[in-house]
Each structure stands twice: as structure tokens, then as C-alpha cells.
């Protein structure tokens, strides 16, 4: 320890002995700008203006900064109690205008920088890499103006980065790699979409966006049929499959449209091209089809995968089915996620929905349960708890059954707090199981089952099972 402190002091003296340069002024300004996290708050505010990964990165970065700053200033600095460096030999023109009385180890400025940049990098690596030199510069500026030893800065950066990395335990990072699937044995290559019949839901996605025009541009030889008043996605594709003119089916729309098209494709034994044109595109993201261009390339080359399909009372679904308050909770979460981030949005949505919800008495494979929500996923979802968001696999052969019990005291409150703290899978009242087939009987009268954004007529008995497999056009990189 003495050796480390000796070299730390030597390095501090070497920096103090550097000749005067224009960098002195800029580094003093930089270190002042980073006081109380102002620099990172300003950058975070700019990133919040953009949707998607940048906004999630800003929220994760600012949350990590807040936790790291609290940890350093209230716990670590008092514990280690290291005194600030002696500024007697440091150039006067570099010194800050006010002296600091707090402890030196670890550097709060460096920990905030490390936490914010690491948080951003977890969601958007390219932006994190671009901000990393600025974080290092902020850390170095503390040594340059004489208020920290190099070891203080190194420890601060490490603490901040560790806090952000550990934050994944509470708010998991969606993986960039698509879910694991089977490689399809047969899918015809259709250059230009020749032999492909595509049903388009013009109401999917933004109001000013016309997916049909984009599909025709990317697949000029495909037959593109738009849904109109009085027609359905399933009806448009069933006619094409029945007449035998389609070698493959396609759908441009959101998850509800994709689920309807998948049911037709499975029944007809035809591959399906999923052209993501909805708002959320949960299934397309999980399978790895992120753009219309990627889907068109897979159709032309004949690259495809096989994924599981589930069913409820004989109706196929690709993502999830649920009874109780879950559909409303997801709707609220998705509406708020862009502004609050998925973690905070889920906690708020759960609080609002469960507060107004009523419990449902069910028989789950003959076992009586009283639940606030019942969730059935096609393949196992993660993270566990009230906010399952994606699937590591689309071919695991199981149904993911999760439910929040209503017969446990304060289960709703615990569920909301568990969601906020990222431990909802471990709170009392939360239960889960996996199976290939599940029978649910309502003892609270007819219930509505929601699946992939659609709803079925109320019923008292629900049979969930694996329905088979679906071939989906998709280009998978090695």
C-alpha cells in the first residue's frame, strides 16, 4: 500500500511539473463543467431527445451516475478518508478558485464519468466509445488541477463503471443477437419476391408511413395486397394459399398482423416473410428481422429459420397470451417506455393497472389459484417477473407460464416494488412454471384472453399448447 501511495504521489508531482500550455485553461474549465454531474446531465438531456437506444442509454447513464455519486460521497470517501494532495508545489494558474474540504479517494468526478459513459455504452456501444475520451479527460483534469491523485481517478472510473455494469441486474440490457432458432430445411428463393403474396396493414406504424409502397419497391415481383375495410390479413392470405398461386406468404404490419398471417402460413404449410412495419415489432426483433430491407434480402436468397408456434383454444400465437390485467399493463408500459425507459415504465404501469384491477379465480391444470395477471409466453421470456421483454430462444418447446397471485398479502405492492428494484421474480406472490400444455379454467365467469395484440371472445376454459413450427424468412449471420 505504501508503494502504491508513493508512486501515486510521484505521478501527481510529474503532472504538476508539466510546462504551462493552453490546455491548462481548457482542463480547468472542463473539470468545473463536470461539477455535480452537470456536464453528463447536459449530454444526457440531448440524448433523451432521441428515441430508442440513445434514450435508453441516457436514462441508464444518468441513473448509474446518481447511484455512483451517492455511493462515493456517502460511503467510500468517509471510509477511506484520504486527504487531498498538497497544492503547495502545484502551478497557481491551474488551481481552482475554491479549495475543497472533502476526502480525495475515490474521485467523485471520475466515478460519475465512468458511470454515465458505461451506462450509455451498454445500450449504444458506438456512442459510449465516442464519449469515453471525454470521461478520461474529465478524470485527468482532476489531477491536472491538483485536487486528486491519479489513483483517486482510476478508482473513481472503476467504481462508476462497476455500478453501471451491475445495473444490468435491475434493468437487463436487451441482447443485440437475435434469439436462437432452428435452420429451416426448405424455403424457396424468390428473387424480387416472385411467387410471394404479401398482405399489408396500412394502419401499422406511423400515420404518415405507407408500408405498401416500400414493399413494392423492395419486392417488385411480389403480389402486394392491402387490407381495406371489410377485409382481414388472414382473409387476403387464405385466398392466395387456397388458389395455389403463392409459393410463400408475407405480411407487413405489427405483431397482430404477423400473428394472423402466421396462422394461415402454418395451416397452408408455407414459409412466411415478416416485413416489420408496426410500432414495436416484438416477434420480428426476437427472430432477427429488423428492417424491410433485411426481410427482402432473405426472401430473395431463400434463407429461413424455424420457430415455435403456440396456440390458445386452437388459435395460433407467436408471442404471448394473457388473462387478467396484463394486456393493459403492457399497453401502459409501451406508451411510457420511450420517456421513462422500460424499467421505470413497467413499475409505473404495474402500479396504475394493478391498483384498478380485480383478481381472477382460476384452475391452473386443476389447481386453484387467485391471480391478478396470468401470462403465457411462446417460449421462455426474460427477464423474469412482471416485465418479460424478449426470448433467448424461439425453439425451446415450452410455454412460459407466469402469474401474480392475488391471495398473498400485499402482492400488488410487492410486485410493483420488485419491478422497480429488478427482483420481481423473487418477491412473494410471484409464481412461474414451464410446460408444453396448460389448461386454465375460470371460476370467475367468462374471461377475455389477449394474444399478440388481439382478443378472443370471452370464455371460461382455455387450452394452451404448442401448435407446431413456422418457417420464417430470415438472414442469420454466422
Secondary structure, DSSP 8 states (H G I E B T S, - for coil): -HHHHHHHHHHHHHHHTS---THHHHHHHHHHHTGGGHHHHHHHHHHHTS-THHHHHHHHHHHHHHHHHHHIIIIIHHHH-------TTS-GGGS-SS---S--SS-HHHHHHHHHHHHHHHH-HHHHHHHHHHHHHHHHHHHHTTSS-HHHHHHHHHHHHHHHHHGGGTS----SS--B-EE-S-----GGGTTEEEEE-TTSS-TT--HHHHHHHH-TTSEEEE--TT--HHHHHHHHHHHT--SEEEEEE-HHHHHHHHHHHHHHT--EEEEE-SSS-HHHHHHT--SHHHHHHHHHHT-EEEEEEEEETTEEESSEEEEESHHHHHHHHHHHHHHH-HHHHHHHHHHHHHHH---EEEEETTEEEEEEEEEEEES-EES-STT--EESBS-S--EEEEEEESSSTTHHHHHHHHHHHT-GGGSTTEEEEEESEEEEEESSS-B-EEETTEE---BSEEEEEEEEEEEEE-----
